Amino acid sequence: MTTSTPHVHPLSRQEQLRAALPVTVDLLTRRRAAEIDSGYIEDYVALHWLEWHGGTLRLTITGRNVCSQLHSGL
């Protein structure tokens, strides 16, 4: 008898970023942006989830929508 194990797909980069977004937002809220990995920052900015504003990072409307989707379980 052979047992097949389900194939687990690794998370795509966008899925990784989506999963990490609540922690990122928390760090921004607590003014600890220096603790966010710079690669994540670049990717969030490229996705228009974060933006630079006057030398600080802030969540965009798109980023807020992604957070809302996460909180609602979508």
HUBEL-V678272 format. One record per backbone hydrogen bond with DSSP energy under -0.5 kcal/mol. NH is the residue of the N-H (numbers start at 1). CO is the residue of the C=O. If there is no record, write none. Layout:
NH:CO  NH:CO
This chain:
4:2  8:6  9:7  16:12  17:13  18:14  19:15  20:16  21:17  21:18  22:18  24:20  25:21  26:22  27:23  28:24  29:25  30:26  31:28  32:27  35:32  36:33  40:37  41:37  42:38  43:39  44:40  45:41  46:42  47:43  48:45  49:44  50:44  51:58  53:56  56:53  58:51  60:49  63:48  64:60  65:61  66:62  67:63  68:64  69:65  70:66  71:67  72:68  73:69  73:70  74:69
